[in-house]
Amino acid sequence: MKALTKPLISVVIPSYKHAHLIGRTLQSVLDQTYTNWEVIVVDNHSPDQTDQVVQAFSDPRIKLLKIHNNGVIAASRNMGIREAKGEWIAFVDSDDWWTSNKLQECVAHMTEDIDLIYHELEIVREKFSVFGLRKIKSRQLNEPALIDLLVNGNAIANSSVVVRKDALLEIGGLSEDAALVACEDYYAWLKIAERKRCFLYLPKRLGYYYLNKQGVSNKDMSRPARHSVSEFLHLLTVEQKEKMESGFRYASGSNFFKCKDYESARSDLFFVLRHGQWLIKLKAIALLVMSVRVGFCKTFNTLK
């Protein structure tokens, strides 16, 4: 496997109303120990001070583009991909940021046989949570990678990815289907895996994922995720479909729990107990216990 020599990496950053955050993202790119990069910020005509923040970084490697994406962030990323001069594309959202060695670590593992590199991200919350996850835990995909991604769910955080530009062009870029919003990246990884491209996981924390109450991660992700996998269902056995469905049911059950619809949450979570793997079963049990406690407290308060 021949190593690559100092390729140009095009960093694509879609943005909307993140003037208060994007400076941190850009600074993390400027702080990279690997220096052969360009940045393409694609801003959705933010009504805040995004332009001024970006333009304050007087580095000629940083370019600011404008788009009306109509709420479809894939359109912003696709504009960045089209404008990219690099052979490799690195994605990072405008509220996330990297460690200073992120690009250096990724480049060190680039070979002619690798098409997409990804890693772990530490989760930083807007508000402290005792029970929240501390990092986005990923995994090396088993072959065939497409089946692994379908059955076990998305293992690849968007802001961790460095991917060959030609791999993205081969699938026509990210889908701009509105039904895939929040899962357009997952669908892209599925399409890339379908073409037998090679994925490499680095078991290192090389960036930070900012979790805030407005983020799409606080929404029910099961609907766009189901849409993402719909064209691949014929590839799976009944058992694999049940395992995949348990992941979707946990996502929808968690969302019902957040919305205080405990009856619907319990319906989904009991499905997870029947068909999920042990780790997701433990998570489902924890939510079920909490839902029972909430119901007990409500009943007790009513009787007082």
C-alpha positions in Angstrom: 0.0 0.0 0.0 1.7 3.2 -1.2 1.4 6.2 1.1 0.2 9.5 -0.4 2.5 12.5 -0.3 1.1 15.7 1.2 -2.3 15.9 -0.7 -4.3 19.0 -0.7 -7.3 18.7 1.6 -10.4 20.8 1.0 -12.3 21.5 4.2 -16.0 22.1 3.6 -17.9 24.0 6.3 -21.6 24.6 5.8 -22.9 27.4 8.0 -26.1 29.1 9.1 -26.4 31.6 12.0 -23.3 30.3 13.7 -21.3 33.6 13.9 -20.8 32.9 17.6 -19.3 29.4 16.9 -17.7 29.3 13.5 -14.6 31.3 14.6 -13.7 28.3 16.9 -14.1 25.9 13.9 -11.9 28.0 11.6 -9.3 28.5 14.3 -9.0 24.7 14.8 -8.3 24.4 11.1 -5.7 27.2 11.2 -4.1 25.4 14.2 -3.5 22.2 12.2 0.0 20.8 12.2 -0.7 19.7 8.6 -0.8 22.8 6.4 -1.7 21.8 2.9 -5.4 22.6 3.1 -8.0 25.0 1.8 -11.3 26.0 3.6 -14.6 26.5 1.8 -17.3 28.1 4.0 -20.7 27.8 2.4 -23.0 30.1 4.3 -26.8 30.0 3.9 -27.1 33.8 3.9 -26.9 34.0 7.7 -28.6 37.2 9.1 -25.9 37.4 11.8 -22.2 38.4 11.7 -20.9 35.3 10.0 -19.4 37.2 7.1 -17.4 39.4 9.3 -16.2 36.6 11.5 -15.0 34.6 8.4 -13.4 37.6 6.7 -11.5 38.5 9.9 -9.4 35.4 9.2 -7.2 36.9 6.6 -5.8 33.6 5.3 -5.9 33.3 1.5 -6.7 29.6 1.9 -10.2 30.5 3.3 -13.0 31.1 0.9 -16.5 32.2 1.7 -19.4 31.2 -0.6 -23.1 32.0 -0.4 -26.1 29.8 -1.1 -29.9 29.6 -0.5 -30.2 25.9 0.5 -33.9 26.0 1.6 -33.0 24.0 4.7 -31.2 21.2 2.9 -27.6 21.3 4.2 -26.5 18.8 1.6 -26.9 21.6 -1.0 -24.3 23.6 0.9 -21.9 20.7 1.1 -22.3 19.9 -2.5 -21.4 23.5 -3.5 -18.3 23.1 -1.4 -17.4 19.8 -3.1 -17.8 21.3 -6.5 -15.6 24.3 -5.6 -12.9 22.1 -4.0 -9.5 21.9 -5.6 -8.3 19.1 -3.3 -8.2 15.4 -4.0 -9.6 14.8 -0.6 -12.6 16.5 1.2 -12.8 17.0 4.9 -16.2 17.8 6.4 -16.7 19.8 9.6 -19.8 21.5 10.8 -19.6 25.1 11.8 -20.3 24.3 15.5 -17.7 21.5 15.7 -14.0 21.7 15.8 -10.8 19.5 15.6 -7.7 18.8 17.6 -4.6 20.3 16.1 -3.3 16.9 14.8 -6.5 15.8 13.1 -5.4 16.2 9.5 -1.9 15.0 10.2 -3.2 11.8 11.7 -5.5 11.2 8.7 -2.9 12.0 6.1 -0.5 9.6 7.8 -3.0 6.8 7.2 -3.8 7.7 3.6 -2.8 5.1 1.0 -3.9 4.3 -2.6 -6.3 1.7 -1.1 -8.1 3.9 1.3 -11.2 6.0 0.3 -12.7 7.3 3.5 -11.1 7.9 6.9 -13.1 8.6 10.1 -12.5 8.8 13.9 -14.1 9.4 17.2 -15.3 12.8 18.4 -15.7 14.0 22.0 -19.2 15.4 22.8 -19.4 18.9 24.2 -22.8 19.9 25.5 -24.3 23.3 25.6 -25.7 22.2 29.0 -24.1 19.7 31.4 -25.6 16.3 31.5 -24.7 13.6 34.1 -26.0 10.7 32.0 -25.1 11.9 28.5 -22.5 10.2 26.3 -19.0 11.6 26.5 -18.0 10.7 22.9 -19.3 9.5 19.6 -18.0 5.9 19.8 -17.3 4.5 16.4 -15.9 1.2 15.0 -14.1 -0.3 12.1 -16.7 -1.6 9.7 -16.7 -5.3 9.0 -16.9 -6.5 5.4 -19.1 -6.1 3.6 -19.2 -2.5 4.9 -22.6 -1.9 3.4 -24.2 -4.6 5.5 -22.5 -3.5 8.6 -23.7 0.1 8.1 -27.3 -1.1 7.5 -27.6 -3.6 10.3 -25.5 -1.8 13.0 -26.3 1.8 12.1 -24.2 4.8 11.2 -20.7 4.5 12.7 -19.4 7.6 10.9 -19.7 11.1 12.4 -19.8 13.7 9.6 -17.3 16.1 11.2 -14.7 13.3 11.5 -14.7 12.4 7.8 -11.9 12.8 5.2 -13.0 11.3 1.9 -11.8 11.1 -1.6 -13.5 13.7 -3.8 -13.9 11.2 -6.6 -15.8 8.9 -4.3 -18.3 11.7 -3.6 -18.6 12.6 -7.3 -19.2 8.9 -8.2 -22.4 8.9 -6.1 -23.5 12.3 -7.4 -22.6 14.1 -4.2 -24.8 14.1 -1.1 -28.5 13.6 -1.8 -30.6 16.8 -1.6 -33.8 14.8 -0.9 -35.6 16.7 1.9 -36.7 13.4 3.4 -33.1 12.6 4.1 -32.3 15.9 6.0 -30.1 15.0 9.1 -29.2 11.6 7.5 -27.9 12.7 4.1 -24.4 11.8 5.3 -25.4 8.3 6.4 -27.0 7.8 3.0 -23.8 8.9 1.3 -21.7 6.4 3.3 -24.1 3.7 2.3 -23.8 4.6 -1.4 -20.0 4.8 -1.1 -19.9 1.4 0.6 -22.2 0.0 -2.1 -19.4 0.7 -4.6 -16.9 -1.4 -2.5 -14.9 1.7 -1.4 -12.5 1.1 1.5 -13.2 2.7 4.9 -10.6 3.2 7.6 -11.4 3.9 11.3 -8.9 5.6 13.5 -9.6 4.8 17.1 -8.6 8.2 18.3 -10.5 11.3 19.5 -9.5 13.9 16.9 -12.3 16.4 17.2 -15.3 17.8 19.2 -19.0 17.5 18.5 -21.1 20.4 19.9 -24.5 19.2 21.1 -27.1 22.0 21.6 -30.8 22.0 22.0 -31.4 23.3 18.5 -29.3 20.6 16.8 -30.8 17.9 14.6 -29.4 15.3 17.0 -32.2 16.2 19.4 -34.8 15.2 16.8 -36.3 11.9 15.9 -33.7 10.5 13.6 -35.5 7.2 12.9 -37.6 8.6 10.0 -34.8 10.0 7.8 -32.7 6.9 8.7 -35.4 4.6 7.5 -35.6 6.5 4.3 -31.8 6.2 3.9 -31.9 2.4 4.1 -35.1 1.7 2.1 -33.5 0.9 -1.2 -31.1 -1.6 0.4 -33.6 -3.7 2.4 -33.6 -6.5 -0.2 -30.0 -7.2 0.8 -30.8 -8.2 4.4 -32.1 -11.3 6.1 -35.2 -11.2 8.4 -32.9 -11.3 11.5 -30.7 -8.5 10.1 -33.8 -6.4 9.4 -35.0 -6.9 13.0 -31.6 -5.9 14.4 -31.7 -2.8 12.2 -35.2 -2.0 13.2 -34.3 -2.2 16.9 -31.9 0.7 16.3 -34.6 2.8 14.7 -37.1 1.9 17.5 -34.6 3.0 20.1 -34.1 6.3 18.4 -37.9 6.9 18.1 -38.4 5.6 21.7 -35.8 8.0 23.0 -37.4 10.9 21.2 -40.9 9.9 22.6 -39.3 9.8 26.0 -37.9 13.3 25.6 -41.3 14.5 24.5 -42.9 12.9 27.6 -45.0 10.5 25.5 -44.1 7.6 27.7 -46.7 5.1 26.3 -45.3 5.4 22.8 -41.8 5.3 24.2 -42.5 2.0 26.0 -43.9 0.4 22.9 -40.7 1.1 20.9 -38.4 0.2 23.8 -40.1 -3.2 24.4 -39.4 -4.0 20.7 -35.7 -3.2 21.4 -35.7 -5.6 24.3 -37.0 -8.4 22.0 -34.7 -7.8 19.0 -31.8 -5.6 20.0 -28.2 -6.5 21.0 -27.3 -6.4 24.6 -25.9 -2.8 24.7 -28.9 -1.2 23.2 -31.1 -3.4 25.4 -29.4 -2.0 28.4 -30.1 1.5 27.2 -33.7 0.6 26.6 -34.0 -0.8 30.1 -32.7 2.4 31.6 -35.3 4.5 29.7 -38.0 2.0 30.6 -37.1 2.3 34.3 -37.1 6.0 34.1 -40.5 6.1 32.4 -42.0 3.8 35.1 -40.6 6.1 37.8 -42.1 9.2 36.1 -45.5 7.4 35.8 -45.3 6.4 39.5 -44.5 10.0 40.6 -47.4 11.4 38.6 -49.8 8.8 40.1 -48.5 9.6 43.6 -48.8 13.3 43.1 -52.4 12.9 41.8 -53.4 10.9 44.9 -51.9 13.3 47.4 
